[in-house]
Amino acid sequence: MEIQIFSDLHLESPKAYDFYEITPTAPHLALLGDIGCVCDPGYLIFLTTQLKKFRIIFHVLGNHEPYGSTWASVIEKLRAFQEDNRRQRAADSSLGEYVLLDRDEYHLPEYGVTVLGCTLFSYVPEASLEDVSFGLNDFFRIDSWTVEEHVSAHKRDLAWLNSRVSALSQENPDRNIIIFTHHSPTVDTRTINPRTAGNKISSGFATDLRDEACWAGERVMFWAFGHTHYNFPHWRDDESSTVVYSNQRGYYFAQAPGFAEKGMVVLGKDEVVAVEGVAEPAP
């Protein structure tokens, strides 16, 4: 199974929905958030363009998707887009399938794989609530959204991931699991930009899930995320054996070093066979 993976394209600034090109190198595409703002007219047009190129598009929401709107309205809009896609595919089998991953799972029995996906909002400790609330644009740009709601959403996402990984592993011990999130599930130093490590708002980007079932699950073979605008060579966790990967473009005028236009993962029956377009260590 081959999946091309991108996040943080930030096509909202400057507007580039109509001309940003993704050249397919795999039949499946994973867009892991911050593709742009859903309220922009070009956002759904961009998704529709990709559905003409890929068999399946897995889509996780980032924190920029609801800018200028609310989380509820954005999810409602994309659920409606998903339903429209299902109807259109009934008449046009050449059109790819759109899969919104907002605490959702998608089974690929032909590959023995289940994909789990959610935003995975970060955990912000009480001591950092004020810094994160004033330090991130989310709480100014997303209507009716507070840092307390962000933390509550983290708890919901994490509980769902833990529950599904545990249940899937019990239902079918041979099933492999792939997890796609926007926020980072690890504070391993290999995934953190040394320039921003330990700053006052770092908890708004990543959470240490080492002791959680979703991270420790032995059937979780691959986890990809975005949000940090920091690329790194993929690595395998020593304890869980999960391969960790990220391929983030970043803002047009401040692109993340190591972004791979053809970044993709090749999954075998029980292992990650290859990660192509591997990002070099960011300077």
Backbone hydrogen bonds, N-H to C=O, Kabsch-Sander energy under -0.5 kcal/mol:
donor,donor_aa,acceptor,acceptor_aa,energy
3,I,265,V,-2.3
4,Q,28,H,-3.1
5,I,263,G,-2.0
6,F,30,A,-2.6
7,S,247,N,-1.3
8,D,33,G,-2.9
10,H,34,D,-2.5
11,L,35,I,-2.7
13,S,10,H,-1.2
13,S,14,P,-0.6
16,A,11,L,-2.3
19,F,16,A,-0.8
20,Y,16,A,-2.0
23,T,21,E,-0.6
28,H,2,E,-0.9
29,L,56,I,-2.4
30,A,4,Q,-3.0
31,L,29,L,-0.5
31,L,58,F,-3.1
32,L,6,F,-2.8
32,L,30,A,-0.6
33,G,60,V,-0.5
38,V,36,G,-0.5
38,V,65,E,-2.1
40,D,37,C,-1.9
43,Y,40,D,-1.7
45,I,41,P,-0.7
46,F,42,G,-2.4
47,L,43,Y,-1.9
48,T,44,L,-2.4
49,T,45,I,-2.1
50,Q,46,F,-1.8
51,L,47,L,-1.8
52,K,48,T,-0.6
52,K,49,T,-0.9
53,K,50,Q,-1.9
54,F,50,Q,-1.9
55,R,27,P,-2.7
56,I,27,P,-1.1
57,I,97,E,-2.9
58,F,29,L,-3.1
58,F,56,I,-0.5
59,H,99,V,-2.7
60,V,31,L,-2.7
65,E,62,G,-0.5
67,Y,64,H,-1.8
68,G,141,R,-3.0
69,S,66,P,-2.1
74,V,70,T,-2.0
75,I,71,W,-2.5
76,E,72,A,-2.3
77,K,73,S,-2.2
78,L,74,V,-2.3
79,R,75,I,-2.4
80,A,76,E,-2.0
81,F,77,K,-1.9
82,Q,78,L,-2.1
83,E,79,R,-2.1
84,D,80,A,-2.5
85,N,81,F,-2.3
86,R,82,Q,-1.9
87,R,83,E,-2.0
88,Q,84,D,-2.6
89,R,85,N,-2.4
90,A,86,R,-1.2
91,A,87,R,-0.7
91,A,88,Q,-0.8
92,D,88,Q,-1.7
95,L,92,D,-1.6
96,G,51,L,-3.2
97,E,55,R,-2.8
99,V,57,I,-2.9
99,V,97,E,-0.5
100,L,98,Y,-0.5
101,L,59,H,-3.1
102,D,100,L,-0.7
103,R,117,G,-1.6
104,D,117,G,-1.7
106,Y,115,V,-2.2
108,L,113,V,-3.2
111,Y,108,L,-1.9
112,G,108,L,-0.9
113,V,108,L,-1.8
114,T,176,N,-2.2
115,V,106,Y,-3.1
116,L,114,T,-0.5
116,L,178,I,-3.0
117,G,104,D,-2.0
118,C,180,F,-1.6
124,V,122,S,-0.6
128,S,125,P,-1.9
129,L,125,P,-0.6
129,L,126,E,-1.1
132,V,128,S,-2.6
133,S,129,L,-2.5
134,F,130,E,-2.1
135,G,131,D,-1.7
136,L,132,V,-1.7
139,F,136,L,-0.9
140,F,137,N,-2.3
141,R,137,N,-2.7
142,I,138,D,-2.0
143,D,69,S,-2.7
143,D,141,R,-0.6
145,W,142,I,-0.9
150,H,146,T,-2.0
151,V,147,V,-2.1
152,S,148,E,-2.0
153,A,149,E,-2.5
154,H,150,H,-1.9
155,K,151,V,-2.1
156,R,152,S,-1.9
157,D,153,A,-2.7
158,L,154,H,-2.9
159,A,155,K,-2.3
160,W,156,R,-2.2
161,L,157,D,-2.6
162,N,158,L,-2.7
163,S,159,A,-2.3
164,R,160,W,-2.7
165,V,161,L,-2.6
166,S,162,N,-2.1
167,A,163,S,-2.5
168,L,164,R,-2.9
169,S,165,V,-2.0
170,Q,166,S,-1.5
171,E,167,A,-2.6
172,N,168,L,-2.2
175,R,172,N,-2.1
176,N,112,G,-2.6
177,I,219,R,-2.9
178,I,114,T,-2.5
179,I,222,F,-2.5
180,F,116,L,-2.7
181,T,224,A,-2.1
182,H,118,C,-0.6
182,H,119,T,-0.9
183,H,119,T,-2.3
184,S,205,F,-2.0
191,T,188,D,-2.2
192,I,189,T,-1.0
196,T,193,N,-1.8
197,A,193,N,-1.0
199,N,196,T,-1.8
202,S,199,N,-1.5
204,G,201,I,-2.1
205,F,202,S,-1.8
206,A,202,S,-1.3
207,T,184,S,-1.7
209,L,185,P,-1.7
209,L,207,T,-0.9
212,E,209,L,-2.2
215,W,212,E,-0.7
216,A,212,E,-2.4
217,G,213,A,-1.7
220,V,217,G,-1.5
221,M,177,I,-2.0
221,M,219,R,-1.0
222,F,177,I,-1.1
223,W,243,V,-2.7
224,A,179,I,-2.1
225,F,245,Y,-1.6
226,G,182,H,-2.2
228,T,226,G,-1.1
231,N,257,P,-0.6
235,W,244,V,-1.5
237,D,242,T,-2.9
241,S,237,D,-1.8
243,V,221,M,-2.0
244,V,235,W,-3.3
245,Y,223,W,-2.1
247,N,225,F,-0.5
249,R,7,S,-2.1
250,G,8,D,-2.4
251,Y,254,A,-0.6
252,Y,13,S,-0.9
254,A,251,Y,-1.5
256,A,249,R,-3.3
259,F,256,A,-1.4
261,E,259,F,-0.6
263,G,260,A,-1.8
264,M,276,E,-1.9
265,V,3,I,-2.5
266,V,274,A,-3.2
267,L,1,M,-3.5
267,L,265,V,-0.5
268,G,271,E,-3.4
273,V,266,V,-1.8
273,V,271,E,-0.8
274,A,266,V,-1.7
276,E,264,M,-2.0
282,A,231,N,-0.8
